[in-house]
Amino acid sequence: MPTEIILDVHDMQPPAPMEVAMDALQKLKDGEYIKMIHRMQPFPLYNILYDNGFQYKVITGTTSAFDIYIWKANDKASAQAIKNIISG
């Protein structure tokens, strides 16, 4: 089962959320995914993700406005885990 890494950045001011995300992305291993809890959609991050081999899915958050799930595009186990979480 993939490991969830939680990044709660909803109280941080820019550019801290981007810095935290970039640091976590550099450390992300196969079998791990990120759940980013954010008060807004980090649109600049989305382009960076696609350009660097990551996928993401945004849903309405439970503790803040958005939950953003991020995983390596080739990590099928993490993609399936996120699909299961989102579909309930």
PyMOL commands that set and color helices and strands:
alter all, ss='L'
color gray80, all
select helices_A, chain A and resi 16-27+43-51+76-87
alter helices_A, ss='H'
color red, helices_A
select strands_A, chain A and resi 3-8+32-38+54-60+66-72
alter strands_A, ss='S'
color yellow, strands_A
deselect
rebuild
show_as cartoon
